[in-house]
Structures are given as C-alpha cells and as structure tokens.
Amino acid sequence: MPEADKEGKDYCLDVPPECKGFFLKGSNSLDWGMKNRLARIFNPETGRTVMLAVDHGYFQGPTTGLERIDVNIVPIAPYADCLMLTRGILRSIIPPSYTKSIVLRASGGPSILKELSNEELAMNMEDAARLNVSALAVQVFIGGEYETQTVTNMTRLIDMGTRYGIPTLAVTAVGKKMARDARYFRLACRICAELGAHYVKTYYVPEEFETVTASCPVPIVMAGGTKMLELDALTMAYNAVQQGAAGVDMGRNIFQSDAPVAMIQAVSAVVHKNLPPQQAFEMYNDLKNES
C-alpha cells in the first residue's frame, strides 16, 4: 500500500472560483469536447482562424495548384491554423505528425459535370472520430435545385456530430444563377445557424457584409473564392474580419499565389494582427523576395 498523503490545507478561500464564458460567439453552451475542437480551429487569443482550403478536388479533380498535394500543400500547411480537405487526401498524403486542426469535407456526390447541389453525406462519424478531426464541413445550397436535400444533409451531420462532440461547418454554396449580395447571405447563413451549424463559411460582399455577420449567431468564416491579385485578396480578408468575420478559409488565393508561403503568412498577419492590407502586401513581397 502506498503511503497516504497528508490532507491538504490551502483551499484558497480568499480566491473566488472562476466561471469564464467561452471565447467564441454562440458557443458557450456547447459540451467540453465541442469547445475544445473549436479552440483548435480558432485561436483563443484572437478568436479568429486562417483555414487553408484544399478540398476542391472532391468535385473538380486536380485543380491548378493542387496537382500534387505533397509538393504544393504540405510545405505551406504548417502556416495555417486549420487544414480543410477530404479524408482521402488526409490519409494518403498528410503526415500523421501534422498537429494543426483538420476540417474534413463530409458531403459530396456530383462532379462539375452534373448538378452540384445534388449532394449527399459522403462519410460517417466513426471515420471522423478515427481521423481525430476538429470539425466536419457540409455544403448547403440555399436556393439551389436540391436545397432541402442539402439542408437535411447538414442537420443529419449536426445530429451525428453532437453524439461525438464534433462540430459542423456549414458552407453556403452559390449557384451560377444566384445573387451574391448581403440579402442572400443573411438568409443562407441564418438558416444554417438556426438549424444548428456551429460555424458558417460564406462569401464576402463589399456592401453590408457587417449585416451578414451581425445577424448570424455563430462565427462566420470568409470564403476566399476565385483567384485575385494578392493585394485585392489581402484587402478582402482585412475588410471581412473588420466587419465581423471570425477569420478566412482561403484556397486558390494562397496555393495559386506566386509565393504561397509568403501569402499565407501575410493573410495570417491580416487576420490575427489586424495588419492593414498595404502593409500586409509589403510583408508578402518581402517574404517572397527572401525566398
């Protein structure tokens, strides 16, 4: 039998117990596991995240810049707070020693040759738990041909994830004929949050984007969208976080940049340090020239 320790004496009776709220918008009532996973995605010091999206191949094949994930993405992944990808790429290419958070694409089905909104859930929760992911992402096509089906995909994923303490990221998808304005995104983001999504990924719009973030009760992460000039991408990221976004999820504007490592560091400075776009662009050029 080990010797018993003496009974403790210092109970800090003069120090009131702390009862802190969780740092992330709309997340205070979640279970510990959910909060812990979200705290891997979002930096607790800033409440923001820089996600690197490389899941484009799940519907459009080897996108420019993603032909070789091992060559083009693995070297820049450590500079992101979170990597968003498919389970096939995670298992086949990403080193198990990679310790940053992972968000897995959980929906799929049609390719760019078909109607994209006709998606189904494409993985189960047991596999997500085996892969130790921080969240699962599902596409939601508000206004699309298969709107109800994609909303149902999201709610099913939320229910399954709740059992395992795994959050759901709802990605608001915009079809070719849909209006990309604040009114649409207020509608799409609010529907996702109302039905239980733990955070939402949506596009930036230059007019009234602050109304989109204000009317959504959970964090919004800005989607990077199509490739643009580096200064324009940095300006968009800056405007988004200044208007209430809790970070960005960029893909093509990073891995299709002339200097991806420099670009992701500049984006991170904008998101976490509020670095103005012009200064971030100068930082990008300095890092590009150094490399």
VEXDREN-2710 file (C-alpha; in Angstrom, 1 decimal):
% VEXDREN-2710
k/r/px/py/pz
1/MET/0.0/0.0/0.0
2/PRO/1.4/3.4/-0.9
3/GLU/1.7/5.9/2.0
4/ALA/-1.2/8.3/2.1
5/ASP/-0.5/12.0/1.7
6/LYS/-1.5/14.4/4.4
7/GLU/-4.8/16.2/4.0
8/GLY/-4.5/19.5/2.1
9/LYS/-4.7/22.8/3.9
10/ASP/-4.5/25.5/1.2
11/TYR/-8.0/25.9/-0.1
12/CYS/-7.5/29.5/-1.4
13/LEU/-10.7/30.6/0.5
14/ASP/-9.9/34.2/-0.4
15/VAL/-10.0/33.5/-4.2
16/PRO/-13.5/33.2/-5.7
17/PRO/-13.9/30.4/-8.3
18/GLU/-13.8/31.5/-11.9
19/CYS/-16.7/30.9/-14.2
20/LYS/-15.4/32.0/-17.6
21/GLY/-17.5/32.0/-20.7
22/PHE/-16.2/30.5/-23.9
23/PHE/-14.4/33.0/-26.2
24/LEU/-16.3/32.0/-29.4
25/LYS/-19.6/33.6/-30.4
26/GLY/-22.6/31.4/-29.8
27/SER/-20.6/28.5/-28.4
28/ASN/-20.8/29.0/-24.6
29/SER/-23.4/26.3/-24.1
30/LEU/-21.6/23.6/-26.1
31/ASP/-20.1/20.5/-24.5
32/TRP/-16.4/20.5/-23.5
33/GLY/-15.4/18.3/-26.4
34/MET/-17.0/20.7/-28.9
35/LYS/-15.4/23.7/-27.4
36/ASN/-12.0/22.0/-27.3
37/ARG/-12.2/21.2/-31.0
38/LEU/-13.4/24.7/-31.9
39/ALA/-10.5/26.1/-29.9
40/ARG/-8.1/24.1/-32.1
41/ILE/-9.6/25.8/-35.2
42/PHE/-10.0/29.3/-33.8
43/ASN/-7.0/30.9/-32.0
44/PRO/-8.3/31.5/-28.4
45/GLU/-6.2/34.7/-28.2
46/THR/-7.7/36.4/-31.2
47/GLY/-10.9/34.4/-31.7
48/ARG/-10.0/34.1/-35.4
49/THR/-8.7/31.4/-37.8
50/VAL/-6.8/31.1/-41.0
51/MET/-8.1/27.9/-42.7
52/LEU/-6.4/26.6/-45.8
53/ALA/-8.9/25.0/-48.1
54/VAL/-7.6/22.3/-50.4
55/ASP/-10.8/20.2/-50.8
56/HIS/-11.5/21.4/-54.4
57/GLY/-10.7/18.1/-55.9
58/TYR/-13.7/16.4/-54.4
59/PHE/-15.9/17.7/-57.3
60/GLN/-13.5/19.2/-59.9
61/GLY/-10.4/16.9/-59.8
62/PRO/-6.8/18.1/-59.8
63/THR/-7.3/21.9/-59.6
64/THR/-4.4/24.2/-60.6
65/GLY/-2.1/24.3/-57.6
66/LEU/-3.4/21.0/-56.2
67/GLU/-2.0/18.7/-58.8
68/ARG/0.5/17.4/-56.2
69/ILE/-0.7/18.0/-52.6
70/ASP/2.5/16.5/-51.3
71/VAL/4.6/19.0/-53.2
72/ASN/2.4/22.1/-53.2
73/ILE/0.4/22.0/-50.0
74/VAL/2.3/20.0/-47.3
75/PRO/5.1/22.8/-47.1
76/ILE/2.5/25.6/-46.5
77/ALA/0.1/23.7/-44.2
78/PRO/2.0/24.4/-41.0
79/TYR/1.4/28.2/-41.5
80/ALA/-2.4/27.7/-41.4
81/ASP/-4.4/27.4/-38.2
82/CYS/-6.5/24.7/-39.9
83/LEU/-6.5/22.5/-43.0
84/MET/-9.7/21.8/-44.8
85/LEU/-9.6/18.7/-47.1
86/THR/-11.0/15.3/-47.9
87/ARG/-10.4/12.1/-45.9
88/GLY/-8.8/10.6/-49.0
89/ILE/-6.1/13.3/-49.1
90/LEU/-5.7/13.3/-45.4
91/ARG/-5.0/9.5/-45.2
92/SER/-2.9/9.3/-48.3
93/ILE/-0.7/12.4/-48.2
94/ILE/-0.8/14.5/-44.9
95/PRO/1.8/13.3/-42.4
96/PRO/0.3/11.9/-39.2
97/SER/2.8/14.2/-37.4
98/TYR/0.8/17.2/-38.6
99/THR/-0.7/18.7/-35.4
100/LYS/-2.8/21.6/-36.6
101/SER/-6.6/21.2/-36.7
102/ILE/-8.4/19.3/-39.5
103/VAL/-11.8/20.0/-41.0
104/LEU/-13.0/17.3/-43.3
105/ARG/-15.3/17.6/-46.3
106/ALA/-18.2/15.3/-45.4
107/SER/-20.5/15.9/-48.3
108/GLY/-20.2/15.0/-52.0
109/GLY/-21.6/13.2/-54.9
110/PRO/-21.8/15.1/-58.2
111/SER/-18.9/16.4/-60.2
112/ILE/-18.7/19.7/-62.1
113/LEU/-20.3/17.7/-65.0
114/LYS/-23.6/17.4/-63.1
115/GLU/-25.9/19.5/-60.8
116/LEU/-23.7/20.3/-57.9
117/SER/-26.5/20.8/-55.4
118/ASN/-27.4/17.1/-55.6
119/GLU/-25.1/16.2/-52.8
120/GLU/-25.3/13.5/-50.1
121/LEU/-23.4/12.9/-46.9
122/ALA/-20.2/11.1/-48.0
123/MET/-18.7/9.7/-44.8
124/ASN/-19.8/8.6/-41.3
125/MET/-19.0/9.8/-37.9
126/GLU/-17.0/6.8/-36.8
127/ASP/-14.4/7.5/-39.5
128/ALA/-14.3/11.2/-38.5
129/ALA/-13.5/10.1/-34.9
130/ARG/-10.8/7.7/-36.1
131/LEU/-9.2/10.5/-38.0
132/ASN/-9.3/12.8/-34.9
133/VAL/-10.8/15.7/-36.9
134/SER/-11.8/19.1/-35.3
135/ALA/-14.9/19.6/-37.5
136/LEU/-16.9/18.3/-40.5
137/ALA/-17.9/20.5/-43.4
138/VAL/-21.1/20.2/-45.4
139/GLN/-22.2/22.2/-48.5
140/VAL/-25.6/23.9/-48.2
141/PHE/-27.3/25.2/-51.4
142/ILE/-29.9/27.7/-50.2
143/GLY/-32.0/28.5/-53.3
144/GLY/-30.5/25.6/-55.2
145/GLU/-32.4/22.8/-57.0
146/TYR/-31.7/20.4/-54.2
147/GLU/-31.9/22.9/-51.4
148/THR/-33.9/20.7/-48.9
149/GLN/-31.7/17.8/-49.5
150/THR/-28.6/19.7/-48.6
151/VAL/-30.2/21.3/-45.6
152/THR/-31.2/17.8/-44.5
153/ASN/-27.6/16.7/-45.0
154/MET/-26.5/19.4/-42.7
155/THR/-29.0/18.7/-39.9
156/ARG/-28.2/14.9/-40.0
157/LEU/-24.5/15.7/-39.8
158/ILE/-25.1/18.1/-36.8
159/ASP/-27.1/15.3/-35.0
160/MET/-24.4/12.7/-35.6
161/GLY/-21.6/15.1/-34.7
162/THR/-23.3/16.1/-31.4
163/ARG/-23.0/12.4/-30.3
164/TYR/-19.3/12.5/-30.8
165/GLY/-18.5/16.1/-29.8
166/ILE/-17.6/17.1/-33.4
167/PRO/-18.7/20.5/-34.7
168/THR/-20.3/21.1/-38.1
169/LEU/-19.2/23.8/-40.5
170/ALA/-22.0/24.8/-43.0
171/VAL/-20.6/26.0/-46.3
172/THR/-23.1/28.3/-48.1
173/ALA/-22.8/27.4/-51.8
174/VAL/-23.8/29.8/-54.5
175/GLY/-25.0/28.6/-57.9
176/LYS/-24.4/30.3/-61.1
177/LYS/-27.8/31.9/-61.2
178/MET/-27.9/33.0/-57.5
179/ALA/-27.4/36.6/-56.5
180/ARG/-24.3/37.2/-54.5
181/ASP/-25.5/40.0/-52.2
182/ALA/-25.9/40.6/-48.5
183/ARG/-29.6/39.8/-48.5
184/TYR/-28.9/36.3/-49.9
185/PHE/-26.1/35.6/-47.5
186/ARG/-28.1/36.9/-44.5
187/LEU/-30.7/34.4/-45.4
188/ALA/-28.3/31.5/-46.1
189/CYS/-26.1/32.0/-43.0
190/ARG/-29.0/32.5/-40.7
191/ILE/-30.8/29.3/-41.9
192/CYS/-27.6/27.3/-41.3
193/ALA/-27.2/28.7/-37.8
194/GLU/-30.8/28.4/-36.9
195/LEU/-30.7/24.7/-37.7
196/GLY/-27.6/24.1/-35.6
197/ALA/-24.4/24.7/-37.6
198/HIS/-21.6/25.6/-35.2
199/TYR/-20.0/28.0/-37.6
200/VAL/-20.6/29.1/-41.2
201/LYS/-18.4/29.6/-44.2
202/THR/-19.7/32.2/-46.7
203/TYR/-18.5/34.7/-49.3
204/TYR/-17.6/38.3/-48.7
205/VAL/-19.7/41.1/-50.3
206/PRO/-18.5/44.7/-50.4
207/GLU/-21.9/46.2/-49.4
208/GLU/-23.5/45.4/-46.0
209/PHE/-21.3/42.4/-45.1
210/GLU/-21.4/43.6/-41.5
211/THR/-25.1/42.8/-41.5
212/VAL/-24.4/39.2/-42.5
213/THR/-22.0/38.7/-39.6
214/ALA/-24.2/40.6/-37.2
215/SER/-27.3/38.6/-38.0
216/CYS/-25.6/35.2/-37.7
217/PRO/-25.4/34.0/-34.1
218/VAL/-22.4/31.8/-34.7
219/PRO/-19.0/32.6/-36.2
220/ILE/-18.7/33.3/-39.9
221/VAL/-15.5/32.5/-41.8
222/MET/-15.0/34.2/-45.1
223/ALA/-14.5/32.0/-48.2
224/GLY/-11.6/33.0/-50.4
225/GLY/-13.3/32.4/-53.7
226/THR/-11.6/32.7/-57.1
227/LYS/-8.0/33.8/-57.5
228/MET/-7.4/37.5/-57.5
229/LEU/-4.4/39.8/-57.2
230/GLU/-2.6/39.4/-53.9
231/LEU/-3.3/43.0/-52.7
232/ASP/-7.0/42.5/-53.5
233/ALA/-7.2/39.2/-51.6
234/LEU/-5.5/40.8/-48.6
235/THR/-7.9/43.7/-48.7
236/MET/-10.9/41.4/-48.9
237/ALA/-9.6/39.4/-45.9
238/TYR/-9.0/42.6/-43.9
239/ASN/-12.4/44.1/-44.7
240/ALA/-14.1/40.8/-43.8
241/VAL/-12.5/40.5/-40.3
242/GLN/-13.0/44.2/-39.6
243/GLN/-16.7/43.7/-40.4
244/GLY/-17.2/40.8/-38.1
245/ALA/-15.8/37.7/-39.7
246/ALA/-14.0/35.3/-37.4
247/GLY/-11.3/34.5/-40.0
248/VAL/-10.9/33.3/-43.5
249/ASP/-10.9/30.0/-45.3
250/MET/-8.7/30.6/-48.4
251/GLY/-7.5/28.2/-51.0
252/ARG/-6.8/29.5/-54.5
253/ASN/-5.7/32.9/-53.3
254/ILE/-3.0/31.1/-51.4
255/PHE/-1.9/28.0/-53.3
256/GLN/-2.2/29.7/-56.7
257/SER/-0.2/32.7/-55.5
258/ASP/3.3/33.2/-56.9
259/ALA/4.6/32.7/-53.4
260/PRO/2.2/30.6/-51.3
261/VAL/4.3/30.5/-48.1
262/ALA/4.6/34.3/-48.2
263/MET/0.9/34.8/-49.0
264/ILE/-0.4/32.6/-46.1
265/GLN/1.8/34.5/-43.7
266/ALA/0.6/37.8/-44.9
267/VAL/-3.1/36.6/-44.6
268/SER/-2.4/35.4/-41.1
269/ALA/-1.0/38.8/-40.2
270/VAL/-4.1/40.5/-41.5
271/VAL/-6.4/38.1/-39.6
272/HIS/-4.6/37.8/-36.3
273/LYS/-2.8/41.1/-36.1
274/ASN/-5.2/43.4/-38.0
275/LEU/-2.3/44.4/-40.3
276/PRO/-3.7/46.8/-42.9
277/PRO/-3.7/45.5/-46.5
278/GLN/-0.9/47.6/-47.9
279/GLN/1.4/46.7/-45.1
280/ALA/0.5/43.0/-45.5
281/PHE/1.2/43.3/-49.2
282/GLU/4.6/44.8/-48.4
283/MET/5.2/41.9/-46.0
284/TYR/4.2/39.4/-48.7
285/ASN/6.7/41.0/-51.2
286/ASP/9.5/41.0/-48.6
287/LEU/8.9/37.3/-47.8
288/LYS/8.6/36.5/-51.4
289/ASN/12.0/38.2/-52.2
290/GLU/13.7/36.5/-49.3
291/SER/12.6/33.0/-50.5
END
